[in-house]
Amino acid sequence: MAQEVALNSGNTAWMLTASALVVFMTIPGLALFYGGLDRAKNILNTIAMVIVAFAITAITWYIVGYSIAYGNDIAGFIGNPLDYLLGRGLNGLTDNGYPVSVDIMFQLTFAAITTAIIAGSLVGRMKFSAWILFTILWSIFVYPVIAHWVWGGGFLSSHGELDFAGGTVVHINAGIAGLVAAMLLGARKEKLLLPNNVPLVVLGAGILFFGWFGFNAGSALAADQIAGWAMLNTTLATAAAALTWMVLEYIHFGKPTIVGLASGIVAGLVAITPAAGFVNPTGAILVGILGTIPAFYAVIWLKKKFGYDDALDAWGIHGIAGIAGALLTGIFADPAINGGTGLLYGNFKQLLIQVEGVLATLIYSGVMTAIIMIIVKALTGGAKVSQEEEIEGLNKSQHGERAYNEIAS
């Protein structure tokens, strides 16, 4: 007879805190980071896209998303959508002794920020009504499915993919969705994009860094040694990534930019996410460096080479650094940390499993996002604002507001 799990107050307190940290990294963290990077005439719309993505995904996650992700497995593909429908069955405890209600809250924050990240590829030209519809569909039919594959007992979980806090589930998933959606939406008329408020960018990046401790250390699902490794590894990788981006800017442009340092912080956070609880600190530093290099070149070269309008580099940073981090996890995973064994420790198969996870996520998320965008465009009379509305700015055309109002003395 299985022993009944007792309430663990320490784990419960930590998971409540971690959940709050991830909310904070989304609103205001991601909202301010994206908002500062966009034009002044679009900053309110950009912030609103993040807020509404969080709000909608919170509701869809409670209604059906958690069931799809964590319900009883169906053919390795999805969880039973009826298992936790409308919050059914949330009165128990998890294996780590914290309430299932806390688990749905913690996992809700992951679903919400993943959907919000996609907005970075689409700012400056998408109808707000189209974004609302896109968010509803994507948060139901894409994110929970991939979450089930990796964390809910699906086929990638059974194959042994290592994704501690969301390299595939969050960052590759959102990155490829942003790229596909941006390509189908079409480019902005005004492609040159200069940040309207660099201090806001830095503030947003700092909040993301702070909140990411809930994201990564919280993914230990307990207040334990693995959470400690994840927090230390997150810090070291992010520091290494910021310095790497700075050095690359020195090499190519002769001067380091503050926006570049902030971008390096986010790239490092993304890269270490799948590896945070599996690598040792030396491995974390290497993940931060090696994961940032391809992200840097995706932002400064790849986007120009192929001409896609990934406005705030959701694909360039989240997608590319996410792919790099997932693969590097398969190389540097140290069995002494959390049992996962990477190529460096003699397990070549783990790298192949990581490749499988990357490809499966790219294909499913990319195809489903394309289908959702086609539906959204058909139902909203074209998801893109008019050229006149784009030139006027989406603050005014979509919300009837101005970000910076002068008051006559």
N, C-alpha and C positions, 0 to 999 in steps of 0.2 A: 504494500500500500504506500503510495507516494506521500511524502511528508508535506504537510500544509505549510505554505510560505507565510512567514510572519511579517508584519509591517516593519520596515527598516526606516526609521526616522531620518537617519543621516543621508541615505540615498534619496529619500523623498525630498528633503530640503535641497539637496544638490540639483535634482532634476527640475524642481520648481524654479530654482535660480537660473539654471542653464536655459530653460524655456524663455524666461524673461530676457536673458541676454540676447537670444536670437531674435526676439521681437525687436529689441532695441537696435540690433545691427541692421534690421530692415527699415524700420521707421523709428528714428530719422536717418540712420546710417546710410543705407543704400540710396534713399531718397535724396539726401543732401549731396552725396558723392555724384550721382547722376545729374542732379539739378545744377550743381556748380559747373559741370562739364558742358552743359548745353548752353544755347544762346539765352540771353536775358528774356527775349520775347517768347521763349518756350519753357522757361524754368518751372512755372507753376504746373503746366501740363505734364512735364516729366515727373515731377513729384507726385502729381495726382495719379499717374499711371502706376507708380509703385504702391501707393496707398490702396487704390482700388483693387490691385492684384492681390494684395495681402487680405483685404476684407472678403473678396469673393472666394478665394481659395480656402479661407478659414471655414466658410459655410459649406462649400462643396466637400471639404475634407471630413467634416462632422457627418454630413448626410450620407456620403457613400465612399469617399476617397480612402478613409482608413480601412474600410472593409475590403476594398479592392487590393490595397497594399498588404494588409496583415490578416485578412480572413483565411480560412482553410484553403490550402492550395488546390487549384484546378488545373491539371495538366502542365504544371510548371510555369504557367503563363500569368494567371491572375488569382487573387484571393476571391473567395465567395463574396459577392457584393452584398449579400443579405446578412452576413455574420454580425456586423456591427452597425447595420443600417439605422440611421437616426439615433445613434448613441446606445443601441441595444448592447447589453453585456459589458458595460464599462464599470461595474461595481467591484470587480475583483482586484487582485494584486498581480504584478509581473513577477517573473522569477527572481528579480533583484529586490523585491520587497517594497516597491513603490506602487501607488495605485495605477490601474489601467487608465483612469481619467487623466493622470499626469502624462502617461505615455502618449495618449492621443493629442494632448496639448504640445508636448515636445516635438512629435513628428509633424504636427500641423505647421509649426514654424518653419520646418524644412520645406514642406510643400509650398508654403506661401512665398518664401524668398526665392525659390527656384523659378516660380512663375514670374515674379517681379524682375528677376535678372534679365529676362527676355526683352523687357521694355527698352533696355539700353541699345538694342539694335534698331529700334523702330521709332525713336523719338523724332519729333520735328515734322512728321508728315502723316501720322495715322489718326483717323477719326477716333474720338474717344468712345463712341458707341461701338465701333468695330473692335477696339481693344477690350471692352467689357465682354462682348460675345466671345472673342478669342480666349480670354481668360477663363470663362466658364467651361468651354469645351476642352481646353488644354489641361486644366486642373483636374478634369475627370478622366479623360481618355489617354493621357500620356504619362504624367508624373506618377500616379499611383501604380501603374502597370510596371514601370521600370523599378520603382521602389520594391514591389513584390519580388521581382526577379532576383534582386540583390539582397534584400534584408527580410523579406517576408516568406522565405522558403521556396522561392521560384528556382528556375533552372540554373541561373548564375550562382545562386547560393549553394545549390547542390554540387555544382562543379568546383566550388571553392574559391570564387573570386574574392579578392581582398579589397574592400572599399569601406574604410573605417567610418568616414563621415560624409561621403557624398561626391567623390570624384566623378563617377559615372552617373549616379542617381541625380545629382544636383548640377554639377558644372558642365560636363559634356552634354548632358540632356538639355540644359538651358542654352548652352552655346550653340549647338547645331540648330535648335529651334529658332534662335534669334537670326542665324544666318539664312535659313530657308525662308523664314517669314519676311525678312528684309528684302531678299531677292524677289519674292513674289509680290511684295508691296510696291517695290520700285524705289528708285533713288530720290533723294531730295534735289530740288533745283539748286539750292545754295549748299554745295558740298563742303566748302571750307567751314570748319567748325572750331572756333576759339572759345575756351571756357569763359563764362561770364563772371565767375567768382571763384578764384583759385583758393582763397581761404576756406570757402565752403567745401571744396573738393578735399582739402586736407582734413577738415573737421569730419567729413563723411568717412574718409579712409580711416581716421583714428577710431571712430565709433565702430566701424566694421572690424577693425583689429581687436578692439575690446570685446565686442559681441561674439567674435569668432571663438573665443575661449569657451563659451557656452556651446557653440556649434561643434567644435572638435573634442574638447575635454568632456563635454556632455555626452558625446557619443560612446563613451565608456559605459554609459547607463548605470554608473555607480560612482560613489566617492571613494575611489581606490587608486592603486598604483598606476593602472593603465591611464586613468584620467590625468595623473601627474605627468606621465611620459607625454601624453598628447598635448598638454599645455606647454611643456618645455619645448617639445619639437616644433610646435606652432610658432613660438617666439623665435627660435633660432632660424628656422626656414624663412620666416618673413623678414628678419633682419638681413639674412644673406641675399634674399631676393631684391630688397630695396637697394642694397649696395651694388648688386649685379646690374640692375637697370641704370643706376647712376654711372657706373663705369662704361656701359655700352653707349650712353648718351655722350660721355666725354669722348669716346672713340669716334663717334659718327658726327657729332655736332659741336664738340669743343667745350660745351657747358652743360652742367646738370640742371634740369628743371625741377621745380617743386611738383608739378603735375606728374613728371616722370617718377619721382620718388614715391608719390601716392600710388601710381600705377604699379610700381614694383611691389609695394606692400600688398596690394590686392592679388597680384600674380603669385606671390609667395604663399599667401593664405590659400589660394585655390590649389596650387601644386601640392601642398602638404596635406590637404584635406583627406585624400584617400589613404595616405601613409601615416597619419599622425599617431595612431596607436599601434603601429607595426614596425617602425624603424627606430634605431637608436639615434642619439643626438648628432653624431657625425653624419649618419645617413640623412637626417633631416636637413642639415646644412647643404649637403650635395643635392638633395631634392629641390631646395629653394633656388640654388644656382642654376641647375640644369633644367628645371621647369620654367624658369623665367626667360631664358635665352630664346627659345622658340616663340614665346608670347611676344617678346619685344619685336622680333622680326615680322611676326604676323601683323602687328600694329603699324609698323613704319614701312614695310615693304609689300607683304602679301596682299593687303587690302588695295593698295595702289595698283599692283600688278594685275589683279583680276577685276578690279573696278566695282566690287560689291559695296553697298552703303551700310556697313556695320557701324552706325553713327558713333556710339560710345564704346565700341569694341567688346561687346558681350561675347562674340565668337573669338576674337583675337586674344582676349585674356582668359575668360572662363572656359571656353571651349578648348583652346590650344593648351593652356597650362593644365587644364583638367586632364586632357589626354596624356600629356607628359607625366603628370603626377601619378596617374593610374599605372602607366607602364613602369615608371621608376619604382613604384611600390613592389612590382613583381621582380625588381632587381635587388632592392635594398632591404626588403622585409627581413628582420632579424628574429629568429625563433626564440631568442632569450627575452624578447620584449613581450610578445603576445602570441607566440606559437606559429605565426605565419613565417614561411621560409621562402626567401627569394633566390634569384639566380646567383647572387653573390655568395650565398651559403649552400650552393649545390643543387638547387631545385629549378632547373630550366623550365619545367612544366608550368610553374606558377606564372612566368612571363607569358606563355601561350594562353593561359586562362585569362590573364589581364587583357590581352589582345582581343579575345573573344568578347569580353565585356564591353570594351570600347566599340567594337564593330557593331555588336547587337544594339547598343544604345544609339549610335549614329544612324543606323538604318531605321529602327523603329521610330525614334523621335523625329528624324528628318521626314520620313514618309507621312507619318500621322500629322505633323505640323503642316505639311503641304496640303493635305486633305482638309484640315481645319481652316487654313487660309482661303482655300477655294470656296468653302461653305460661307465663311465670313464675308468675303467679297461679294458673293451672290446675294446674301441676305441684307447687306448694308448699302447696296448700290455702289460698290467699290469702296474698299477700306481706306483709301487714301484721300486726304483733304484736297480741295482744289488748289491750283497754283496761287490764286489770290489769297486764300486762307493761309497757305504756307508762308508767303511773303509777309503777310500781316502779322503772323505769329499765332501760335496755338493757345497762348494764354488768353488772348482776346476772342479768337474765333470759336474755341471750344468751351471756354469758361467765363468769358466776359469780365476778366480781371487783369490787373497789371501787377507785376511783381514789386515794382519800386514806384511808389506814389509820392509826388512832391506836394507838400502842404504850403500854401501861400502864407507868408507871415503877415 
